[in-house]
Amino acid sequence: MPLTMLSRNLHPDPRIRRELVDLLYTSLPQVSAIGLTSVIGAVTLAAMSGDIGYGVISVFIFITAAARIYSLFRYKSRAAQFSDAEVIRWERLYGAGASAFGLALGMLSYRALQIDDDPGAWIAFGLSMSFCVGMVSRAAIRPWIILTTAAILLTPTIVAGLLRPEFAYKVGAVMLVFFWLTLREASKHLSAAFVERLEAKHRLARQATHDFLTGLPNRAAFFQALAEMRSDFAIIAIDLDGFKPVNDRHGHHAGDELLRQVAQRLSFCIGDTGIAARFGGDEFMILKPIAAGEDGREEALALARQAIRDLSMPFLLTDIPVRIGASAGILLDSGTSTIGRAAQLLERVDRALYKAKRAGGSRCVWSDEQSELERATG
């Protein structure tokens, strides 16, 4: 698939992409104002001159302006449900709408110069420049849209100016090319500074909810995810067996690398429907939605056993193979968890984990309301 201008300018972080597109679709006041002004200006020119070309362009301006306003309302009402792929499609849609409207205004200028309508050219050019000024406020958000739209907007005027016999029009056409180049440089710098600030904001937000060493969610993020659970779920507390000897023998750098590799294996183990969090030291928590009843119980047990098996496989730390183990406590629950209730759940699953550790490790222990049944991982 060929690399398009859009794909070259997509931000790698989906959260920042979504925020940028959300900002694009907050432009209702500007879009409505320039749309209404342009329709009035084009209709006025058509009525005053009786030119059929002005009339056709007026219809085109009205359709594109109405479509842009409709898309703004449509996005606002549905944005919360959009996937990352849908957000990218809506960015394309915004760019297409802006370009179509720019082409309509550009054709208005072209027609005015073509029929030698000086007042019409003045009005049309004023509308074009008003549209450009409005777009500058979007330049920091998605510069590819502004630069594409500006090029489409100015090209008909530039062509019409070059086709005129008067030298002044040709000079004006060349000046518009330099105007676009200036807009391009300004957009690049504005966008770089704006995106850098967004990235810094997201980095700070991530630091508040993620462990700095492993990149996993931290205790606060785990509690937040637990509070958002609305169905049956499993909590699996995991503590590493034999981590301290590795840390003491090979040093803290090796220990840190081991924890990072443990985090990678746990993340792979749970897949996309759960989270693995680091609670500190060599203790981790898994939260995963499960089916109700016995099927969910089997699912949680299989996940705990898989995590223990994965962590018992050899790790390679700077060419040094090491082996550790893991113990797990398992708890099943359902429904919304308040802060107090979440703390009680973690206390129960921790008790089950400690029983697994005291039993020799490399095993998992259930935590139930009625009883705690120890099961070897086999």
C-alpha positions, -999 to +999 in steps of 0.1 A: +000+000+000+016+034-010+025+057+018+000+086+018+003+121+033-021+110+061-002+079+070+031+098+071+016+123+096-003+098+119+009+100+154+020+066+167+001+070+200-037+063+194-046+084+224-029+115+210-043+108+176-078+107+191-072+139+210-060+157+179-091+146+159-114+156+188-099+191+186-105+193+149-142+187+154-145+215+180-144+240+151-181+244+147-182+282+153-155+288+127-169+264+101-205+278+106-193+314+103-172+309+071-199+286+056-227+311+061-206+341+050-194+323+018-229+312+009-242+348+013-213+362-007-216+337-036-254+341-038-250+378-038-225+377-067-248+353-087-278+376-081-260+408-090-243+395-121-268+369-133-238+347-142-247+310-143-211+301-132-216+320-100-249+302-095-234+267-099-205+276-075-230+290-050-248+256-049-215+238-045-205+261-016-238+255+001-236+217-002-200+215+011-207+240+039-238+220+050-219+187+048-191+200+070-215+213+097-234+180+096-202+160+101-192+181+131-225+173+148-223+137+138-188+132+152-197+149+185-226+125+190-207+093+183-170+100+191-170+081+224-178+048+206-152+052+178-124+027+174-089+039+165-095+030+129-128+050+128-110+080+143-085+079+114-114+077+089-130+108+105-098+126+102-098+118+065-134+130+063-126+163+079-097+168+054-120+159+025-147+183+036-123+211+041-107+205+007-140+204-010-151+237+006-117+252-003-121+241-039-155+258-041-141+291-028-111+288-051-135+283-081-154+314-070-122+335-073-113+318-106-147+326-121-145+363-110-111+367-126-122+348-157-152+371-164-132+402-154-155+409-124-133+431-102-158+435-073-165+398-075-128+390-074-124+412-044-153+395-025-142+360-035-106+367-025-117+381+008-137+349+015-107+328+006-085+347+030-111+345+058-111+308+053-073+306+054-073+326+087-098+302+102-077+273+091-046+287+108-062+279+141-062+242+130-026+243+117-011+232+150-036+203+152-034+185+118-011+205+095-016+181+065-052+191+063-045+228+064-017+226+038-037+204+014-068+226+017-048+258+013-032+244-019-066+234-033-081+268-023-053+289-039-046+269-070-076+281-090-067+317-081-031+312-090-040+297-124-065+325-131-039+351-122-013+335-145-037+334-174-045+371-171-025+393-195-018+420-169+016+416-152+002+426-118-020+395-117+010+373-125+030+388-097+000+383-074-002+346-084+035+341-076+030+359-042+002+334-034+027+306-039+051+322-014+021+326+009+015+289+008+052+282+015+051+305+045+020+288+058+037+254+054+067+264+075+045+281+102+023+250+103+052+227+108+066+247+137+032+252+154+023+215+150+057+203+164+053+225+195+017+216+201+022+178+197+052+180+220+031+196+247+004+169+242+031+141+245+044+157+277+009+158+292+003+121+283+037+112+297+028+128+331-006+111+331+010+078+324+036+082+352+007+086+376-009+053+366+020+031+355+051+016+371+082+034+359+103+002+357+081-024+340+056-001+322+027-020+338-003-003+354+004+005+390-018+001+421-039+032+414-046+020+378-055-015+391-080+000+416-095+021+388-099-009+365-114-029+394-139-001+401-150-002+364-157-040+364-194-048+359-193-085+354-177-116+369-139-112+372-109-130+386-081-114+407-048-133+407-021-122+431+014-133+420+046-133+440+079-144+425+097-174+441+135-170+443+137-134+431+158-122+460+187-146+454+189-136+418+189-099+428+216-105+455+238-126+433+237-107+400+229-072+412+200-047+410+204-041+373+198-078+366+169-078+391+153-048+373+157-066+339+142-097+354+112-077+365+108-062+331+108-096+315+083-109+340+060-080+331+063-089+294+054-125+301+024-116+322+011-091+297+013-118+270-003-143+292-035-122+300-040-110+264-061-080+255-091-085+279-074-081+313-046-061+329-014-071+348-003-046+374+029-043+395+021-036+431+057-032+442+088-053+447+082-087+430+044-087+436+020-085+407-018-085+403-039-098+374-074-086+368-094-104+341-132-106+332-144-142+332-175-163+325-200-169+352-201-201+372-179-231+369-167-221+335-152-189+350-136-208+378-119-231+353-108-201+332-093-184+363-075-215+374-061-221+339-049-185+337-031-188+371-015-220+361-004-206+328+012-176+345+031-198+369+043-220+341+054-190+320+073-175+349+090-209+356+107-209+322+143-197+321+151-160+318+181-146+300+198-117+318+228-103+299+236-138+286+231-153+321+203-179+322+183-178+355+152-196+367+127-185+393+092-196+402+059-180+412+031-185+436-005-173+431-037-166+450-070-166+431-102-148+439-135-147+420-160-120+424-186-099+404-202-065+404-190-030+412-162-027+438-160+004+460-127+015+474-134-002+508-146-034+491-117-035+467-093-033+496-111-063+512-108-083+480-071-077+478-066-086+514-084-119+508-064-128+477-032-118+495-040-143+522-044-170+496-011-160+480+007-162+513-007-197+519+007-207+485+041-193+495+041-211+529+032-243+512+064-242+493+056-220+463+051-228+426+014-233+432-019-215+435-044-213+463-081-204+460-097-177+482-135-183+486-160-170+510-168-204+524-133-220+523-099-218+508-090-248+487-053-253+478-047-268+444-013-277+431-005-265+396+007-300+386 
